[in-house]
Amino acid sequence: MRPTLLLVLVAAICSGQAAPPVSLANADFASSIPVMAMGSGETLYVAYRSFNRMKRSDHLEVAAYDAKTRKEIQRRTIAVPPVHGPRVADGLYLSNDGKMLAYAETHEPGLILLISTKDLSEIRRSEHLPFASEDRHRLFSGSSGESVGDFGAQRRG
C-alpha cells in the first residue's frame, strides 16, 4: 500500500509545469533541436528546422513568443540550404542592441543567418564559413553587426 501511495503522490507533484509550454509548429525533435535566445523585453526567440516525411529540410522556422504569456507574437519561415537527416544548429544569438538574431549551422552545408527581431525577416546570410573544414574546434559566438559572424577559439566538448 505504501509504495502505491508514494507513487501517486510523486506523480501528482511532478506532473506538469507551472505554465503551458510554447507550441512549435512543424517541429521534429528527432531531427532538429530548437535553439533559443531571450530578449531583454521578455521575448523568447526560437529557431529550428522543419522536416518533411522524407527527413529532408529546406526551411528554418523562426518564432517570437511573449515569455510571460507564452503566446506566439510572430513567426517566419526562411528558406535555407537543403539537408537530409538530423541537423544540429550551433546557436541562436541576440545582438547587444536587441535588434538582430544570428543563427548558425557550422556543418556542411554551412549557414550563418542574420535575422531582424522587428519582423523576423532575413537581413543577411553567408553559406561560406570563415574557416576551413578541418578547423571545426572554433565555436560560433554571434555577430558583431559589422561582420556576418564571429568565431571564438574555444574547443568543443
Secondary structure, DSSP 8 states (H G I E B T S, - for coil): -HHHHHHHHHHHHHS--SS-----TT--TTTB--EEEE-TTSEEEEEEEE--TTSEEEEEEEEEEETTT--EEEEEEEEEEEEES-B---EEEE-TTSSEEEEEE-SSS-EEEEEETTT--EEEEESS-SS-TT-TT-EE----SSSS--EE-----
